Amino acid sequence: MNYPKGEELNEGLLRTIEGCRICVVVFSTNYPASSWCLKELEKIIECHKTYGHIVLPIFYDVDPSHIRHQRGAFGKNLKAFQGLWGKSVLSRWRTVLTEAANFSGWDVSNNRNEAQLVKEIAEDVLTKLDNTFMHMTEFPVGLESHVQEVIGYIENQSTKVCIVGIWGMGGLGKTTTAKAIYNRIHRRFMGRCFIEDIREVCETDRRGHLHLQEQLLSNVLKTKVNIQSVGIGRAMIESKLSRRKALIVLDDVIEFGQLKVLCGNRKWFGQGSIVIITTRDVRLLHKLKVDFVYKMEEMDENKSLELFSWHAFGEAKPTEEFDELARNVVAYCGGLPLALEVIGSYLSERRKKEWESVLSKLKIIPNDQVQEKLRISYNGLGDHMEKDIFLDICCFFIGKDRAYVTEILNGCGLHADIGITVLMERSLVKVAKNNKLEMHPLIRDMDREIIRESSTKKPGKRSRLWFQEDSLNVLTKNTGTKAIEGLALKLHSSSRDCFKAYAFKTMDQLRLLQLEHVELTGDYGYLPKHLRWIYWKRFPLKYMPKNFFLGGVIAIDLKHSNLRLVWKEPQVLPWLKILNLSHSKYLTETPDFSNLPSLEKLILKDCPSLCKVHQSIGDLQNLLLINLKDCTSLSNLPREIYKLKSLETLILSGCSKIDKLEEDIVQMEYLTTLIAKNTAVKQVPFSIVRLKSIEYISLCGYEGLSRNVFPSIILSWMSPTMNPVSRIRSFSGTSSSLISMDMHNNNLGDLVPILSSLLNLLTVSVQCDTGFQLSEELRTIQDEEYGSYRELEIASYASQIPKHYLSSYSIGIGSYQEFFNTLSRSISEGLATSAVSDVFLPSDNYPYWLAHMEDGHSVYFTVPDDFHMKGMTLCVVYLSTPEDTAIECLISVSMVNYTKGTIQIFKRDTVISFNDEDWQGIISHLGPGDEVQICVTFEHGLLVKKTAVYLIMCDESIDKETIPSPYPKEKQKKNVIVGFIKEICNV
């Protein structure tokens, strides 16, 4: 570290080490003579353990073993200061020196070129800081030795094109090693490319070789490249890359043809270029005449145990109880990293008996049968459903959304919610951050081998067809069988192959059908009746034939179809949940939805000819999602669409002709997301703010969370010429939100119902110009929102109220809880002990509080001139029934300042939990001499007898424990209580 001169190594300076990611430590013979250096090293090791800092030691003319064991001149220098530092401190420093010396670093001798060393160190640090690395394994046990050996060879070939092969059986870590090498050296090359899963690309894509050539050129040249033929691709590679120094990694090559189109000749690449190839077939490397073949070997016992332990126990060593079992499992894994990972994860957190059972299984599987080892997790699946889910995902759903796959497989009766979870727990399936399903290629190979073997043992029993060759064979030769449950055939868009529907006649049990650019002719009635998923990209017909039976289908995905109409006549599809017709550019209208009762997701994105949504959409009681994005010919939505109470997401962005959303949108009770950017809608529906579930809105230029955009929307209705953002304060706490309004030339009446419906809008503050406007707005609030409050009727009826029907409700505002408790207790006890059929409310108790009380639901007071209020207690005495209580019927409390012309409305949720922030909002609107009225409003006709407000006026110097009760002394109470009550209540 570079610290300021003349300063001690204090805690502040040491803490700067925490901000580092990489610490380079230079050891020399005199290093232990500096307590500064040793303290610094102690902090570095601490940060490595706590924060994962990278430690890179440089051993400058000192043997690393001398530091590790404190021997030689280094050890003598350390021991010389023992008396100065003390044994305990010296012991700590010995420990950190040993730990630091165990890190891999640079051993610098006198004959070492220091300039070259500095370059190497700089490159290593930059590489470790580079954020463009290939993703690596979480536990890189044993990886460094492989990387060092390959890089050691490469560094001696800097003047020529060097081709290196990494060879070995599946699961040994060839790809992981290649990624580590790439990460270590890729900064040295201006052009670089890492092509993964070449085997997979070529097996699933007829244009595989072209795509690989395009990826190679695009990555190295850093620009998009399109290639028309493989021959042109070869020529372009040679012409574009022959003068470039490039790093190229070709991963999982299985055919020599793949190498011929990507690196057929060394002359294709510039001097100093490096080509790394990983493969399972060493003959390909010999045929290409590579410079160096690195053979991946199985891990030794110690490294295998460490890797296995990380996955099984979360640490580098097995627990004592499982030590012997763990070593036995590791022995049967044969040093295969993937098997150690899969089986270790499978055994994680299992009981000892389960370990013993698994070990018994392992004993019957030969060590050289890698696929059989990987099948242990598969064989451990609980039932045929979990196995079917595993096989279906492998063949059809890798890369698909988990929720989408779950719906389809549930429709097949496979209980995929729990099934996929089990597969994830056993490391057979992974879910990426975008919720897409992933599977390790070797596990996928094992899965597909299971299917192949089943058909070998029982000819005609092949359950799933996914290789293009197999599917083509079945459809051209009509060799389908009842055993086939899934079929995939992906052709290129230029394909002119055409098949007869008759080829499906014998596939009675077909559940999953995935076709791309496939044309079928003939009678679609031959297609299976048990289909649950149909994915048909570029569906060729103008409408789906009536005899194409889809009665059991869960999901229909016909993206980029040729459809004009979905069906000529309505179809009965009782189980259909997902209908995706996106990018169907000729589709003019949606189908009749009358007989699609289970539909949950309707996706019609980018259907530019769509101009009509059938009114029966309103019958879909289970619909959750409608996506009409970029349907540019759609000018209106059927009124029935607003009946969809279940709808959660509505997407209308890019529907440039839709100019209105109806107020009926309030009927969509569960709508959480509304996205309608780039439409012709100019006015946000008033009712939208009354939607209780809405969370996100993008409409009319307003975009964001509803709690943030609603206030701006409301203000835009009130004063379209004003800038609403500058007029609002939002408090995004637990549940509180405040909106402030100026009512110049505006009428609150139209907005009151809207304001009252906002769940997150708990406080409204209104500024008026005149006293008349103030009175009118207050009357609007009381009459239009809550109904006319009949004070005369209440007053005439109040005298007839028996005392035992009277109850009180108190509201404390401010932080003086002692006063509030005292007053509340006084009022409750007064009502309970009063001998008259009337109301007991305490009066003034100077200097503690001032009291103001009136009959009815409101009370007036003047803010005193001579003191500062510390809080308020508001009390109402009302006629109660078992059904109606004040806290249940309370709607709001309004505070009207006639002097300043303001109205503050506090909704129920604010009133029952007033906090310091609310009190500050109240006091900021009050000043000495202000004339103020407080109104309390209830629903269900709750009758208020009397309202009182207590202005708490004492200051912090008064001992709160001495606050007196408003009662007379107990011994006098019985004699004076009646007169006392009459006096303070003025009866």
N, C-alpha and C positions, 0 to 999 in steps of 0.2 A: 504494500500500500504506500501511497505517497502522501505522508502527513506533513502538516506545517512545521517548519523548523522551530526548535525551542519549546515544543509542547510535550507534556507527558502523555503516555499512552493511556488515556482515561476511558471511561465507559462510553462516552460520546463518540470518541474516535473508533473504538472497537465496534460500535454499532454500525459504522459505515460498511463494515464487511458484510453485514446482513443484506445490503443492497446489491451485492455482487452476484453474478451467476457462475463465474469461473475464477478460481484462485490459483495463480501460478506461484509456487513456493521454490525458491532457489536455495538449496542446501550446500554449504561448504564446510570445511573442517572447523572454522571458527564460529559457525552458526550458534552453538550452544553457549557461547560467551555473552550473548545478548539476551537479557531478560525480555526486552522489547519484542524480539523475534519470537521467543517462546510463548509469550502471552498472545501474540498475534496468531501463532500456529494453533494454540489451544482454542481460540475463537473460530478459526477456519474449520477445524475438525468438528466443533459443535454445530456450525452452520451446515456442514455436510450431512450430519446426522439428522438435524431438525428440518432443514429446508431443501436438502438434496443438492447443495452446491457441488460443482465439479472441482476436484482437486488435481492439479497437474504439477507434479514435482520435477525439478531439474537438479540432478546430482552433479554438482560442479567440482570435479577433482576429488570426489569422496565416494567411497563404495557404499551403495545402498544398504548392504548388510551391516555395515558399521553403524549406520543410523538406526537400523531396525533393532539391533542388539546392543547399541551404545558401546561399541568396541573401538580399538585403535585410537588414533589421535582425537577423533570426534568424541569418543567415550571419555578420554582423559580430560578434555576441555569441559565436558559436562560435570564430571565428578569434582573438578577443581572449585566449583562454586557451590558445592553441597552445603558448606557451612554458612554461606551467605543466604541461601534460599530456604533451607530447612528440608527435612526428609519428606514431609507430606507434599510440599510443592514440587520437589524434585520427582517424586513418584508420579504425580500427575503428568509432568512434562515427559517423563520416560514413556508413558503410555501413548501420548499423542505423537511422539516421534516415531514409535513403532507403527502406529496406524498410518501415519503419513508416508512412511517408507514402503508400505505395502501397495500404494497406488502405482499404477503403471505410468512411467514418465520417461525422461531423457537422461542418459548417463553420459556426461560430458567429460572427456579426457583431454589431455594437453594437445593431442594431435587431431582433435576434432575441429572442423571448419566452423567457427562460431557464426559467421555470416549465414552459412547454410542452415545452421541450427536455428537461428532467429527466424528464418523464412519458414522452416518446418513448424516451429511453435506458433507463429502467426497464422499459418494455414489451418492448423489444428484448432486453434481458438475460434477462428472465423467459421470453420465448419460446424463446430459445436453450437455456435450462435445462430447459424443459418436456420431459418424457419421453413425452408422449402424441402426438408428431408422427406424421404419415403417413410411411410408409417412403419414403425418397428414393433417387434414383439415386446410384451411387458416384462418378460423375464429372459434376458439375453444370456443365459447360462452357457458357457463354453463357446460363445460366438467369436470372441476376440482372436483366438488362435487360428480359426479359419480365415478371418479377415486379414490378419497379419501375413499369413503365408502367401495368399494370393496377391496382396498389395506388394509384398516383398519381391515377387517375380515381376510384376508390372513395372515397378520403378527402375528396373534394370533394362527396360525395353523402350526407353523414352524417344529413341530416334527413328522408330519404325511403327508400322501398323501392327498392333499386338492383339491377337485373338486368343481369349482364354475360355476354356470350357469348365463348367462345374457340373459334375456328374454324380449320380447316386439314385437310390430307390426313393419312391415317394415318401414324403414325411420326414426326411432327414434334415430339412432346413436349407435346401439349395436356394430358394427364393429369398429367405431371410438373410442368408449370407451375401447374396448379390445386392440386396438393398443396403446392407451395412457398408459394403465396399463402395457402392454408388454414393452414399451419404458422406463417406470419408474423402472421396477424391473429386467429386463432381464440380467443385468450384474451380478446378484447374482448366476446365474446358469451356469454350465459348458456346459450343453446341452440345446438347445432351438429350438423351431420350431413354426412357425405361418403358418397355412394352411388356405388360404383364399378360399372363394367361393366353399365350399364343395358341396353344392347343384348343382351348375353349372357343376362341374366336373362329378358328378354322372349322371346327366341328359344327358350329351353329349358324355360320354365315357363309353363304355361297360366294360372296365377294370378299371373303376373309383376307386373301392375299393382297387385294387392292387396298382394303382398309388398313392393313398393317403397313404397307408402303406409304400411304397417306399420313398415318400417324408418325412414322419415322421422319419423313421430310418436314411435316408441320412442326414437330417439336424441336428439331435441330435448327430449322430456319426461322422458327418463331413467327410463322405466318401460315394461314390456312392454305393447304395444297389439295387439289382435286386431280385424280389420275383416271384416265379412261381405260387403260389396259395394263396388264402386268409387264409387258414388254416396254411400254413407255415409262412405267415406274422404274424399271431397272436403269434405263438410260438417264432418267432424271436424278436418281440417286448418285450415279457416277458423275454427272455433269455438275451437280450442285454441291456435293460433299467431298469431291476429290481434293480440294484444296483447303478443307476445313479440319481442324483438330477437334474431334468429337468423342464423346463417351456414349456408347450405345449398349444397352442391356436387353437381351432377347430372352424372355423367361418362358420356360416350359415348352421347349421345341420338341416335337415328336416326329417330324418328317423332314427329310432333306430338302424337299421342295420349298418348305418355309424358309430355310436358310438361303436357298438359291435366289429367292426374290428379295431378300433383305440384305445379305452380305455375300453375294456370290463370288466376289473377287476383292482382294485386298486393295486393288487400284481404285476402288470406289471411294476410299477414304483418305484423308490427308495424313501426312506424317505426324506421328505422335498420338494418333487415334487409338482408342481402346474399345474392343468389342468383347462383351462378356455374354456367354450363352449358358443357360441352365437346361439340362435335359436328363431324361432317364435312360437314354440310349447312347452309349459311348461310341457306337459305330458312326453316328452322325458327325461326331467331332473328329474322328479319324479321317472320315471321308472329306471333311472340309480342311483337313490338315492344319488344325489349330496349333498354336505355339505351346500351349500348356494345358494339361488336363488336371484339374484338382478333383480328387475323389473324396466325396463326403462319406465319412465313416460313422458308425454308430457311436453314441456317446459312451464314455467309460462309466463304471459303476458309480463313482463319486459324483460326477456331474449329473448323471441320470437321477440319482437320489435327490440332489439339490433341486433340479428342475421339477421333478415329481412333487417334492415337498412344498414348493411354492404354490403349486396348483391344488394340492390336497389339504395343506395345513396353513397356507398363507405365510410361511416362513421357510428359512433355508434348510432346516432339519426337521425330521419327523418327531412327533412327541414320543416320549419314552414308551407309553402304552402301545403305540402302533409301530415302533421301530422295526421289529422283526417282520411284521406283515408288510410294511412299506418296502423293505429290502427284497422280499419275495416277489412282490408285484413288479418292482423295478427290474428284477432279473428276467421276468417273463416278457417285459416290454422290449427287451433286446436293444435298448439304447435308442429307440425311435422317438424323437422329440414329440411328434404329433400324438403318438400313442400315450406317452407320458402325460401330455397335457389333457387329452380326452379322458383317460382313465382316472387321472388324478382329480380332475373336476368332478367326475362321476362319483368318486368315493368321498369327496369333501363332505364333512359333517355327517357321515354315516356311522352307524354303530359297528362295533367290532365283529359281531356275527355276520353283518352284511359284507364286511371286508373279507371274511373267511369264505363266504359263499362265492364272491367274485373271484377270489384266488383259486378256488376249486375249478371254476370255469376256465380260468387262464391255463391251468395245467393240461387241459386236453387240446390246446391250440398250439401247433408247432411254432417255434420262434420265428421261422422264416416266412410265415404267412401274415403279411402286414394287414391285408384286408380283414382277415379273421380277427386280428387284435382290435381293429377299429370297430368291428361289429359287436364288441362286448356291450357298448352303450346301447346299440340298437337292440340287441337281444334282451337287454335289461328293461326295455319298454314294457309297460304293464299289460297291454292288450293289443289286439289287432288294430284298434282305432288309432292308437298312437303311432303304430307302424305305418298305417295307411296315410296318416297326416305327413309323416316323415317322407314317404315315397312321393306323395303328391307335390309337396313343396320342392323337393329335389328336381322333379321332372318339369314342373309347370310354373312355380310361383317364386323362384329366386328373383329378388329385385322388386317384388310386388309389395304393396302396402299391407301391413299385418292385419289391420281391421278389415280390409277388403277380402283377404284370404280367409279370415276367420268366418265371415258371413257365408262364403261359398262352401267351405268345408262343414260348417254347422248344418247347412242345407243338405249335405250328404249324410247327415246323421253321425258325424265324427266327433262332436263335442270339442271343437277346436280351441275354445277359450282356455281350457285347462291343458289340452293336448300340446299346444304350442308352448305354453309355459314349461311343461315337463321337458320338451325338446331343448329349450333354452337352458334349463337347469343342467342338462346333461351335455352341454356344449355341442349338440348336434345342429342346432340352429342358432343364429345370432340375429339380433334386431339392431339395425344401425340407428343413428341419431334421427334420421328422417323417417323412422318407423318402417323402413324397408327390411324385408327378410334377407338374410345372408347365410351362406353355408360354405365352409372350407372346401376347396376343390377336391381334396382327398376324401373327405367324408362324402361328398357328392359322388365321387367315383365308386366308393364302397356301396353306396345306395343303389346306384344304377347296375352295379355288378350283381347285387342281390336279385334284381329283376331279371337280368340275363340268365342267371343260374336257375331261377325258378322255371324259366321257359325251356332250358336245356333238359332239366329233370322231367318236366311234363310238357312235351311238345304241344304247341297250340295254346299254352297257358300264359303267354306273355301279357302282363296286365297293363303295361303303359308303353306307348311308343312315342319317343321324342327325337331320336336321330332321324335326320331327313331321309336317309336312305331306307330305313325301315318303314317309315310312313309312306314314302313314295311306292315302295314295293307292295304294301297292303292295298293302297288305293288304285294302283294300276292293274294289279292281278286279282283283285277281289278276294283277298285271302284273309280278311278280317274274321275274328272269332268272338264268341260270347265272353271270352276272358278279358277282352280289352276294356279297360275302365277309363283310359285317358289317351288322347292322340294329339300330337302337335306337329304341324307342318308349316314351316316358314319359307316362303319362296321370295325371290327378288321381284321388285316391281316390274322388271322387264320380262318376267317369265310369261310364257304363252301356254303353259301346261293347263290342261283342262281334264277334269275327272267326272265320273258319273256318280250321281247320288246313290245309285244301286250298290256301290261298293260298301256302303254303311249298313246294308240290310241285315247282316249277321252280327253286328256289334250291339247286341241288345242291352248290354250293361254299361255302355259308354256314358260316363258322367261328365267328363271334362274334355272340351273340344277347343283347340287353339289353332286358328288358321290365319295366315297372312298372304294376301295376294293369290288366293286359291279360288278357282272358278269351278262350280259344280253345275252340271246339266242334268236334266231329267227330273224325276218325281222326288220332291223333297220329303214326301211321306216316308221314304226309306230311312231317313235319318232317325236315330234312336229316340225312344220315348222317355228315357231316363236321364236326359241331359240336365245338369245342374248349373253348368257354366258354359257359356258360348262366347268366345272371343274371336271375332272374325274381322280383322282389319281389311279394309277395301271390299266389304261385302258387295258383290257385283250387281245385284238385282235392284229394280226400281221400287219394289215393295216386297215384303216377306210373304211367301206363299201361304195360303190358308192352311194347307196340309202339312206345313212345317210345324210339328207339334212341339210346343214349348211349355206345356202345362206344369212341369215341375221345375222350371228354371229359376235360379236364384239371382243370377246376374247375366245381363245381356250387354256386351261391349262391342259395338259396331262402329268404332271410330273410322273416319275417312270413308264412310260408306257411299254407295251410289243411290241411296234411297231418296225417292220423292215423297212417298208416304211410307209409314211404318207398316201398317196393314190397311187393306181396303175395307175390311170390316172389323169391328171391335173383337178382340181376343180375350179369352178368359185365362188369366195367368195369376192364380191365387197366391203363389209363393214368390213372385218376382219382387226383389228388394232394390236392385240397382239397374238402372237403364242409362247407358252412356252412348249417345249418338253424336258426340262431338266431331267437329270438322266435316260434317256431312253437308257439302256445299249446295246440294240440290234439294234438301229437305225443306218443304214449304209449310208444314204444320205438324203439330204433335199428334200422337195417337189419342183416341178416346180412352180415358183413364178409368172408365166406369167399372171395369172388371180387373183392376190391378190393386186390390185392397191393401197389399202388404208393401207397396212401393215406398222406399225410404230415401232414395237418392235419384234425382233426375238431373242428368248432366247433358246439356245441349250447347256446350261452348263452341263458339265460332261456327254457327250454322247461318251463313249470310242470307239465305233465301227464306228462312223461317219467318212467317208473318202472322201466324195464328197459334195461340195456345188454347187447347180445347177447354171449354168451361167446366168439364167434369173433373178438372184438376182439384176443384174445391171439395171433392168427395174423398180425397186421399188423407185419411185421418192419421196415418203413420209417417207422412212425408217429413223428412228432416232437412233435406238440402235441395235447393233449386239453383242451378247454375246456368244462366242464359248469357253469359259474357260474350260480347261481340256478335250478338244476333242483330245485325244492323238493319234488317228489314222489319223488325218487330216494333210496332208503333204503340201498342197498348197491351195491358194485361187484363184478362177477364176479371170481372168484379168478384167472381167466386174464389179467386185465388186468395183473397183476404180472409176466407173462412178457415184457413189452414192453421189451426191453433197449435199443432205439433211442430210447425216449421221452425227450425233453429237458424238456418243460414239462407239468405237470399242474395244472389249475386246478379246484378244487372249492368255491370260496368261495360261500356262500349255499345250499349243499346241506344244509339244516337237518336232514334225517333221516339223513344218513350219520353213524354213530356209531363207526366203527372203520376203521382202516387196518391191514392185515395186515403181519406181520413179513416176508412175502414181498416187500415193497417193495424189499428189498435186491437183488432180481434186476434192478431197473431201473438197469442199470450206467451209463447216460449221463444220468440225470435230473439236471438242473442247477437247476430251479426247481419248487418245490412251494408252491402257494398254496391254503390250505384254511381261510380265515377263516370265522367264523360257521357252523360245522358243529357236529354233536353229538359229535365226536371229543373224548374226555377224556384219552386217554393217547397220548403220542407213541410210535410203535413203537420198540423197543430197537434194531432193526437199522438204523434210518435214519441213525445216525451212522457206519455202515460204508460208506455210499455214497461212492464216491471222487470223483464228479463234482459232487455237490450244492454249489450256490453260494448259493442264496437260499431261505429257508423262511419261511412264514407259517402257523403251526399252533398250536393250543392256547394262544394268547396269546403265543407266541414269534414274533418277526418280525425279519428282518434277514439279514445275511450269515451263512452257516453257521459260519464260524470264530468269530463273535461269540456266536451263540446255542447252539451245541453244549454248551459247558461248563455253561451254566445248565440245559439240558435234562438233562444227566447228573446234576447235583446234585439236580434235582427227583426223579429216580428214587431217589436214595440217601436223601434225607430230605425227604419231601413237605411237612413242616411248617415247614421252614426257608426263609429267604429266600436263594435261590441267588445272587442278584446280589452280596450282601455277602460271599460266601465264595470269590470267584474273582478271579484275576489273569490277564489276557490280554496276551500280548506279540505285537503284530501286526507283527513284523519281516519278514525275508525268508521264514523258514519256521518260526520258533520259537513255541511256545505252551506255557504252563505251567498246570496245574490243581492246586489244593491241596484236599485233602479231610480232614475229620475223620471217623473211622470209629466214632464212638460209636454203639453199637447198630445197626451196619450190617455187611453182609457183602460183601466185595469180590469174592467168587468169581463172582457173577452178572455183574459189570461188567467183569471182566478181558478177556474176548473183545472187548467193545466198545471198551475203552480201547486195546487193541492194534491196532485197525483204524483208529483216527483218524490220518489222514495229517498233520493240522496240530497234533496233540497229541503233542508230543515229550518232555514231561517230566511225571511225576506225582509228587506229594508226598502221603504218607499219614500221618496222625497217629493213633496207637493209644493206648488207655488203659492196657493191661497188657502185660507181657512175653509172656504166653501168647497174647494176641491178636496181638501183633507177630509171633510165630513162626508162628501159623496163617496170617496174611495173607501172609507171605513164602512159606510153603509153597504157598499157593493160587496165587500169581503164578508160581512155578516149575513146579508140577505141572500146573495147568489150562491155562496159556497156552502153555507151551513143552514140556510133556512131562516126565515124571520124569527127573531127572538121576541116573544110576546111578554114584555116586562109588566104591562098592566095586569095581564092574566095571572102572572106569577105573584105580583103583589097582592092581588085580591084573594088568591088561594093560600098564600103563605100563612095568613093568620089562622087557618084551619089545620095546620100541620101538627099532629101530636109529636111530643118531644122525642119519643123513642124511634121515630122515623128519621130523625136528623143525624147527619154524619158530617164530619169535617175532612177537608183535604188540604194539606199544606205543601207549599213549594218553596224550597230554599234556594236563594240565588246569592252567590258570593262564597267566601271561604269561612264564614263565621258559623261553624256547625253547632257550637255550644248554644248560641242564641236560638238557632232554629230548633234544636231539640227541646230547649226550655219552653219556647212558645207552643210548639206542637203538643207537648205534654200538658201544658196549661189548658189548651183549648179542649183536648180530649177529655180531661178530667172534669172540666167545667160543664161540658155537655152531659157527662155521666152523672154528676151530682146535683145539677140544677133542680130546684124545687118548682120551677115554673116552666110552662110550655113555651119556652123561648130560647134565645141563643146567648151563650156565654162566649164573649171574645175579650181578651185582655185589652186594656187601653194603654195610654202613654206610660212609659217607665223610664223617665229621664234620669241619668244621661245615657241609658242603654238603647232605647228605641223610641221612635215616634210612631203613633198608630193613626191610621185613617181607615174608616169603614163606612160602607153604605149598603142599603138594601139592593138586592139584585145581583147581576153578574158582572158589574163594573164598579170601580172606585176611582175617585179623583183625589189628587194631592198636589201641593206646590213644593217644589224642591227647596229646602231651607237654605238661607243665605249664610248661616254661621257655622256650618260644619261640612265635613266630607263623609259621604255615605260609604260604609264598608260592605254593605250587602242589603238584601231585602228578604222578607218572608211574606209570601202571598198566601192567604187562607180563604177558602170558600166553605160555607156551611150550606148543605144541600139536602133535598129530600131523597132518601136512599130507598132502594128496593133490593131484594136478593138478586135480581137480574142485572140491575144497573148500579155500577160504582163509578166514582169520579175518575179513577185512573184508567178504567176501561173506556169510558165515554169521552174523555178529554180529547179535544181536537187541536186547540191552539190557545196561546195567550198573545194578545195584541197590546202593544204599548204605544199610545198616541201622544205625541208631544205637540200641543197646540201652539206653543210659543215658537218652536223651530219648524213646524210644518212637516213632521216626519211620522211615519208609521213603521213600527217593527213588529213582524209577525213571527212567533216562535211556534213551530209545529210540535206535536206531542213528543216525538223522540228527543227533541232538544229539551223540552220542559222537564221531562222526568229525569234528566241527567245533566242539568245545568253545570257547566264547569267554569273555571277562571276566565277562559277565553270568551265565553258567552257573557259573563259579567262585565268584562272590559268593553265588549261591544255595546252593552246597555249604557254603562256610565259615560261612554264617549258621546252619547246622544243627549245627555242631560247637563244642565247648568243651573246655577242658583237662580231661583225665581221662576223656573219653567213650570207651566201649567201642564200636568200630565194626567192621562186617564189610562187605567189598565182594565182590559176586558178579557174575561175568561169564557171560552166557548166550548160547549159540550154537544154531543149528538144524542139521538134517541129521546129528545125532549127532556133531558135531565133538568130539574128545577132548582135554581140556586136561590137560597134565602138571603144570604148576606155575603159580602166580599170585603176583605180587609187586607191592607198592606202595612207592614211594619218596616220602617226605614231604620236600619241598624246604624247607629251614629257614634258608638264608642270607638276609641283608638286603641292601639296596641299596648298602651301603658296600663290599661285597666286589667286587673286580675280576673280572668274569665271564670275562675272557680268561685268568685264571689257574686256572680250574677244572681240576683234574687228571683225567687218565684213570684209571679204576679198575684199569688194568693195572699190573703191575710193569714196570720198565724193559725195553726190548726185548732187551738183551743177556742179561738174566736170565730171560726169559720161558720159554724152552724148558725150563729146568731146574726151574722152580718151578710151571709152569702147572697140572700135575695136582694137586699138593698144594693150590695156591691154590683151585682149583675145588672140591675135596673139602671144604676148610675152610669156604668160604662157603656151599656147598650142603648142608653137614652130612651128607655121604654116608658 
